[in-house]
Amino acid sequence: MALDFDIKELKGEISEEELENKKKKIMEYEKKIDIQIQEMQKLLKD
């Protein structure tokens, strides 16, 4: 997904600022997913 945004930025379809914002959002989602996975793993161990 991030690669798609990189390509769009290179083609001039989105600005560098938009690219950075989208990458930040993706990173936030990844962190939230990682936390949820850790919580589920903890629940499964208990």
Number of C-alpha atoms within 10 A of each C-alpha: 8 14 9 10 19 18 13 15 17 13 10 10 12 14 14 15 10 13 19 15 12 16 17 13 12 14 13 12 12 12 12 12 12 12 12 12 12 12 11 11 11 10 9 8 6 5
